[in-house]
Structures are given as structure tokens and as C-alpha cells.
Amino acid sequence: LHTDSQVQLCNGIHDVVAHIEKWEQLRSALPYDTDGMVIKVNDADMQRRLGSVARAPRWAIAYKYPAQQVETIVEDILVQVGRTGAVTPLAKLRPVVCAGVTVSRATLHNQSEIDRKDVRIGDIVVIQRAGEVIPEVVSVVIAHRPESSVQYVIPPHCPSCGTELVRPDGEAVIRCPNVAECPAQLQTRLEHFVSRLAFNIDGLGGERLAQMIDAGLVKSAADIFRIRPDDLLGLDRMGTKLVENLVSGIDASRTVTLSRFIYALGIRHIGERAAEILANHFGTLSALRVATMDALVKVHEIGLSTAESITEWFAAHQETIDDILAAGVIVEDAAVPVSRDILAGQIFVFTGALERLTRESAEALVRSLGGTATGSVSKKTTCLV
């Protein structure tokens, strides 16, 4: 294990500030990317006494340097359609190096954000990588705007299927309502379905899925598991060995855990964590399929909007699940090991330092006794330690 040679012991906050300012100028010469510094209390006993809040220690803090900003030109504004029908505008930029990476695209989020920043095709814009990762348009250099520029408005029809777009009440996002037949939604839903955190089908990515969709081989998630070698051999750049590996990868993924299956379905508001919570609470796919709103909102960390999304999805997609199961997919029941249930229904939050246990051990103990341990206090919390 190697410790970074740039670690510096500082004598007081003034030394800390001076060290931060020094490395703001020097960090670009390091052989790795950095976005800030971590300042720690240099005393193990004091660290234990200070303890932690949720997952953050009280004895350490991160200082983030301001994101590097550069100028470039918006060459075009593209529109993408996601798996839930959400329409996202994307700025196509003249490629420029920002924080060590060549950036050629940046999300514009939605029409309201475009209007707020008044981004137009042909504009010179200031961009940065939010958190040193995601490219975003910060502002427009109005002084250099071409006289011929016009305000940008997202087209009224879906760029993939031509359906008239809608903006649901209370939402900033414009959507394509053609869930069943929009090719772009099918493509992105299937990409999510086979992704690493879902079915994790080796070798089946966006380009190959697009080939299968275009060839009419795949019109639903279930169709993936009905693919046979002869179906693929006629496709462009699909040799015998590649086809064998792809079909083997599909067959190997037929058995999936309940949490992965729930995540793969692509239900709005259901990410990896929520899928795991639902799997552990209901235990089986059969139980989740018939879960009512009342049953769902009682699950800790599942809010009203998420519960509504789940019930609406299952009400409309029971045949979809039947079709996937009929194609040979096996969904494993969730194993919920509970040695005793004396803390059933109790929700614990641990804060500060514990004398005899680490926080992780205490939370694991609560779960082993049938209770729930979370990182923050809510109206459902029954015990704060």
C-alpha cells in the first residue's frame, strides 16, 4: 500500500489554507486527476472522540477546488429520448479540452434550463465538468452572439417515433408518451435491462441491441432470451464465434436475483438501492407484483411517489413479466437472514462514537434481530442511539 508523498502535516488552519492554495497551482502537473484535498485531524484518540455523522467523519473534511472552465461553441442542439420517455436536450460542442478530457457534448437538462441560460445554436459558451466529471454549460458569452441567432425550442414531436411530445403537470421534463412503440425508448430500456447492475449480459451492448431491434429480432426484453444462433449469423459483423459467445452470455444470465430483476425492469424512481430494499422486504416476485400502495408506503425509504410509480408500472406490465418468465428467466427469491425478530418494526439511527462496537457492527446487529438501520433521522425513526 503506497501513501501519497504529498501528505503535509500542517500547524494550524493558516498552514492548511496555504497548502491548499499552493496545490491549486501545482495539481495539474500530478500524474493523476484531483478535484480537491482532504483535511484530517492528526490524532487517532481525538478522531474516536469526535466520531462520525451518518457516513461522514467529524474529524475530516474535503475541500473542493473550483471546476476548470473553458469556452467553446455550440454547434448544434440534439434531442435524446430515454427509457422512461424523458426528452433530454444535448449541446453538441466544438471539441475542447476541459480538466484533462476532450469534451464534445454537454447536457442542457430540459427546456426550462435552456430558457434560463438562453443557450442557442452558434453561441460561445462557458463549460465545466461538474464535480470534475459531468460536462455542463455554465453560461453564454452574450457579447459574441451572432445576430442571426434564434431562441431554441425543443421540437414538438419525438425525434424517434414522431409522436407529439407532452409535458406532464408539475414536471420540468418533456416526454414521449409512446411507451410501447417508440424505438428510442425500447433501445434505452433494453440497454438498462442488460446492464451490469441488472442482468449483466456479457457482450450485449447498445450497438448489438440496435442491430437486433433494426432486424426485428428483439421487440421486448423477453425476446432477448429467445435469440438463437441462426437468428444472429445473418447480421453484419456477427461471426460464428461472436454469436456463440453472445448466446452463451444470454443463457448464463437467465437466473437472476430478485433485486437485480426489479432494477432491470426500469421502473421510475427505482435505482439499485430501492430495488434491494423492495427485494429484502417482499422476498419474492409474486409478493411484489400484488403489493398495494398501503403495503409499499410502509416500507422504509419508499416514499409516496415511488410507491405510485411501482403500482402503476405493475398494473400496466403484468404480461411483460409473464413473458419474461415464459422465456426461461428464473428470478431467485431474496434471502433475508433474521436470527430473531425482537426488533421487528423498529428503525434505528446511530450517530457519534460507540464504545464497544463500530457503527457498521451495530447496524448489522440490529438487522440480525429483525430491525432496520438507516443513516438519517426521519418521522419513521423509532430509536436514535
DAMO-V772647 format. One record per residue. N is the residue number from 1. SS is DSSP state (2 for helix, 1 for strand, 0 for the rest). OMEGA is omega in whole degrees, -180 to 180 (999 if undefined). Layout:
BEGIN
N:SS:OMEGA + N:SS:OMEGA
END
This chain:
BEGIN
1:0:-178 + 2:0:175 + 3:0:-179 + 4:0:-177 + 5:0:-177 + 6:0:178 + 7:0:-175 + 8:0:174 + 9:0:-176 + 10:0:-180 + 11:0:179 + 12:0:-174 + 13:2:180 + 14:2:176 + 15:2:179 + 16:2:-179 + 17:2:-180 + 18:2:-180 + 19:2:177 + 20:2:-178 + 21:2:178 + 22:2:-175 + 23:2:173 + 24:2:179 + 25:2:-172 + 26:2:-169 + 27:2:-180 + 28:2:179 + 29:2:180 + 30:0:-179 + 31:0:178 + 32:0:-179 + 33:0:175 + 34:0:175 + 35:0:179 + 36:1:179 + 37:1:176 + 38:1:179 + 39:1:-176 + 40:1:171 + 41:0:-172 + 42:0:180 + 43:0:-174 + 44:2:-180 + 45:2:179 + 46:2:176 + 47:2:180 + 48:2:-179 + 49:2:180 + 50:2:176 + 51:0:-175 + 52:1:172 + 53:1:-174 + 54:0:-179 + 55:0:-176 + 56:1:178 + 57:1:176 + 58:0:-175 + 59:0:178 + 60:1:178 + 61:1:180 + 62:1:172 + 63:1:-179 + 64:1:176 + 65:0:176 + 66:0:-180 + 67:0:176 + 68:0:-180 + 69:1:178 + 70:1:179 + 71:1:174 + 72:1:-175 + 73:1:174 + 74:1:-178 + 75:1:180 + 76:1:172 + 77:1:-178 + 78:1:179 + 79:1:178 + 80:1:178 + 81:1:-177 + 82:0:-174 + 83:0:177 + 84:0:-179 + 85:0:-180 + 86:1:-180 + 87:1:-176 + 88:1:176 + 89:1:-175 + 90:1:179 + 91:1:173 + 92:1:-172 + 93:1:167 + 94:1:-173 + 95:1:-179 + 96:1:179 + 97:1:179 + 98:1:-180 + 99:0:174 + 100:0:-178 + 101:1:176 + 102:1:-177 + 103:1:179 + 104:1:178 + 105:1:177 + 106:1:-179 + 107:1:174 + 108:0:172 + 109:0:-176 + 110:0:-177 + 111:2:-179 + 112:2:180 + 113:2:176 + 114:2:-180 + 115:2:-178 + 116:2:-179 + 117:2:-179 + 118:0:179 + 119:0:-179 + 120:0:175 + 121:0:-178 + 122:0:180 + 123:0:164 + 124:1:-176 + 125:1:173 + 126:1:179 + 127:1:173 + 128:1:175 + 129:1:-177 + 130:1:-177 + 131:0:-177 + 132:0:-176 + 133:0:-169 + 134:1:179 + 135:1:177 + 136:1:176 + 137:1:-178 + 138:1:-177 + 139:1:179 + 140:1:175 + 141:0:-173 + 142:2:-176 + 143:2:-178 + 144:2:-177 + 145:0:177 + 146:0:-179 + 147:0:-176 + 148:0:-175 + 149:0:177 + 150:0:179 + 151:0:-179 + 152:0:176 + 153:0:178 + 154:0:-179 + 155:0:-174 + 156:0:-177 + 157:1:-179 + 158:0:-179 + 159:0:-178 + 160:0:-175 + 161:0:177 + 162:0:-180 + 163:0:178 + 164:1:-178 + 165:1:180 + 166:1:175 + 167:0:-178 + 168:0:179 + 169:0:176 + 170:0:-179 + 171:0:176 + 172:0:-174 + 173:0:173 + 174:1:-175 + 175:1:169 + 176:1:-176 + 177:0:-176 + 178:0:-174 + 179:0:-171 + 180:0:-168 + 181:0:180 + 182:0:-178 + 183:2:-179 + 184:2:178 + 185:2:178 + 186:2:-179 + 187:2:-176 + 188:2:176 + 189:2:-179 + 190:2:175 + 191:2:177 + 192:2:-177 + 193:2:-177 + 194:0:-174 + 195:0:-173 + 196:0:-178 + 197:0:180 + 198:0:-178 + 199:0:174 + 200:0:-179 + 201:0:-175 + 202:0:175 + 203:0:-178 + 204:0:-179 + 205:0:-174 + 206:2:-177 + 207:2:-179 + 208:2:175 + 209:2:179 + 210:2:177 + 211:2:-178 + 212:2:179 + 213:2:-179 + 214:2:-179 + 215:0:180 + 216:0:-179 + 217:0:-175 + 218:0:176 + 219:0:180 + 220:0:178 + 221:2:-178 + 222:2:-178 + 223:2:179 + 224:2:-176 + 225:0:176 + 226:0:-179 + 227:0:176 + 228:0:-178 + 229:2:-178 + 230:2:179 + 231:2:-171 + 232:2:-173 + 233:0:180 + 234:0:-178 + 235:0:-178 + 236:0:177 + 237:0:177 + 238:0:178 + 239:0:-176 + 240:2:-177 + 241:2:179 + 242:2:180 + 243:2:178 + 244:2:-180 + 245:2:-178 + 246:2:179 + 247:2:177 + 248:2:178 + 249:2:178 + 250:2:-180 + 251:2:-178 + 252:2:-176 + 253:0:-174 + 254:0:177 + 255:1:-173 + 256:1:177 + 257:1:-179 + 258:2:-178 + 259:2:178 + 260:2:180 + 261:2:179 + 262:2:179 + 263:2:-177 + 264:2:-177 + 265:0:176 + 266:0:178 + 267:0:180 + 268:0:178 + 269:0:-178 + 270:0:174 + 271:0:-177 + 272:2:-177 + 273:2:-179 + 274:2:178 + 275:2:179 + 276:2:179 + 277:2:-180 + 278:2:-180 + 279:2:-179 + 280:2:-178 + 281:2:-175 + 282:2:173 + 283:0:-178 + 284:0:177 + 285:2:-180 + 286:2:-179 + 287:2:-179 + 288:2:-177 + 289:2:-177 + 290:0:-178 + 291:0:179 + 292:0:176 + 293:2:-179 + 294:2:-180 + 295:2:-177 + 296:2:-178 + 297:2:177 + 298:0:179 + 299:0:-178 + 300:0:179 + 301:0:173 + 302:0:-177 + 303:0:-175 + 304:2:-178 + 305:2:178 + 306:2:179 + 307:2:178 + 308:2:180 + 309:2:-179 + 310:2:-178 + 311:2:178 + 312:2:-178 + 313:2:-178 + 314:2:178 + 315:2:-176 + 316:2:-170 + 317:0:177 + 318:2:179 + 319:2:178 + 320:2:179 + 321:2:178 + 322:2:-179 + 323:2:179 + 324:2:180 + 325:2:180 + 326:2:180 + 327:0:175 + 328:0:178 + 329:0:178 + 330:1:180 + 331:1:-178 + 332:1:175 + 333:0:178 + 334:0:176 + 335:0:-180 + 336:0:-176 + 337:0:177 + 338:0:-176 + 339:0:176 + 340:0:-177 + 341:0:-176 + 342:0:178 + 343:0:-180 + 344:0:-180 + 345:0:-179 + 346:0:-179 + 347:1:-175 + 348:1:169 + 349:1:178 + 350:0:178 + 351:0:-179 + 352:0:-178 + 353:0:176 + 354:0:-175 + 355:0:-172 + 356:0:-177 + 357:0:166 + 358:0:179 + 359:2:-179 + 360:2:180 + 361:2:180 + 362:2:179 + 363:2:178 + 364:2:179 + 365:2:178 + 366:2:-179 + 367:2:-180 + 368:2:180 + 369:0:174 + 370:0:-180 + 371:0:179 + 372:1:177 + 373:1:-179 + 374:1:-175 + 375:0:-178 + 376:0:-178 + 377:0:174 + 378:0:-179 + 379:0:179 + 380:0:-179 + 381:0:179 + 382:0:-179 + 383:1:176 + 384:1:-179 + 385:0:999
END
